[in-house]
Amino acid sequence: MTPQIVIDATYEGDMMAAAGIPFRTGREARSEYHESLASESADGQLQGYNFRLCMTQKEDNRVPIPVPQNYNRNDYVGVIPLVESGVIKSAFGYPGQPFLLKAHLPVMPNGKHDINDVSKGAVRLSRPGKHLDYPNGDLATRRRIEREHLDWQLGLIHFAQTDGSLPDAFRAEAATWGLCRDEFTESGNIPEQIYVREARRMVGKYVYTENDTEYAANDARAKRHDDAIAVGEYSHNCHGTDHEGPMIGGRHMGEFYKGVAPYQIPYGVLIPRTMNNLLVPCACSSSHVGFCALRLEPIWMSLGEAAGLATNQAIARRISVQQLDVLSLQRKLWDTGAATIHVSDVSPQHKDFVAVQWWGSVRGLHGIEPAPKNPGERGAHIVSQYFEAFPGHAVQLEKVLGSEVADHWRNIARGQHLPLEQLPSADRQTTRGQWIRAAYDAAHSPVGE
């Protein structure tokens, strides 16, 4: 029996591949999509994986690190000169101090930390090049690769906690850390799955690239997509696709980090070019560089929500996923509080959220704020990877509507065939919010339709 709609929500795109949908598992050449971050030539390299352990220093919830059966001290002795020279001063920390293992900030509830790979560090948890058989591998192959990565990480922590060649204070600090007793209780307090940063990528109706996160011309906002069904604001972030030199003291290759403004993600990344009953929110259609912006769980969750609502509509209307009315899908998303364009000062709880999202969907929020002086500029830093709102992304609903913005918006309204006589003028009293509400009402009244 053929299912009506299938959503492949795997990291690896297993269902997509089984269905014969075209995909890629390597890097494109820079010339293919004209991406500044792409490699000069195409190859089979993929961003490295690692486990993201959940650890704590709270004694009442701390579990000792298990020692891998194949633990070999010689794998880790390169840490010793790094500690002795001061390149590494503590076992656990966060950028801003020399450390061995990254414990993300802010601290999670109950004193828990997410432990992750150290970008551009001398000692890494990710092992690019050691995982290339994973995306297309069978279950046994994947389990072997997962075991090798986990053994490397656990062995590194065990070495930091116990090796007598390290300073006493360093080992004592390292020993205050352990796995969380109440996390992943059915898998030995270890996450059930390795963090797959990149595997297969569908070649779908729309291939998302670095160019989709570039600024629109003379604008604070990124390139606009009429059929946007989600937003992201993560930088293009690649932890490395290969390694040069010894595992400790060498360096990852193919690593890059590029800050960008919040960007829209079009519906076309979810759907194949031909197969009419498949949606792929995780192994979505993108280049290697493009995927390095989309590869975060909050974005996958947003794409998954869009895929779920699209499935419901396609089944109800008995149409293919390619025939779906994206505006109808967008309206469903807005009704649930999901955004298709980033607006820093109008939350999903705001009474004008839907009106503002609609106005953004017809380019009403582009062209009202200039490009920042520094590309990728963010708001004030809070802590860790968290910042205040991006500049230039507030609508300012209470701001009096100026003549320049009013002219710009009336041109858009004209293109949308809205009755201009129903729209306010820039009379030094009308606010931006009043104008958007009037435009929304006009567009959704019988006359506007």
Buried (B, 14 or more C-beta within 10 A) or exposed (E): EEEEBBBBBBBBBBBBBEBEBBBBBBBBEBEEBEBEBBBEEBBEBBBBBBBBBBBBBEEEBBBEBBBBEEBEEEBBEBBBEBBEEEBBBBBBBBBEEBBBBBBBBEBEEEBBBBBBBBBEBBBBBBBBBBBBEBBBBEEEEBEEBBBBBBBBBBBBBBBBBBBEEBEEEBBEBBBBBBBBBEBBEEEEBBBEEBBBBBBBBBBBBBBBBBBBBBBBEEBBBBBBBBBBBBBBBBBBBBBBBBBEEEBBEBBBBBBBBBBBBBBBBBBBBBBBBEBEBBBBBBBBBBBBBBBBBBBBEEBBBBBBBBBBBBBEBBEEEEEBBBEBEBEEBBBBBBEEEBBBBBBBEBEEEBEBBBBBBBBBBBBBBBBBBEBBEEEBBBEEEEEBEEBEBBBBBBBBBEEBBEEEBBEBBBEBBEEBEBEEEBBBEBEEEBBBBBBBBBBBBBBBEEEBE
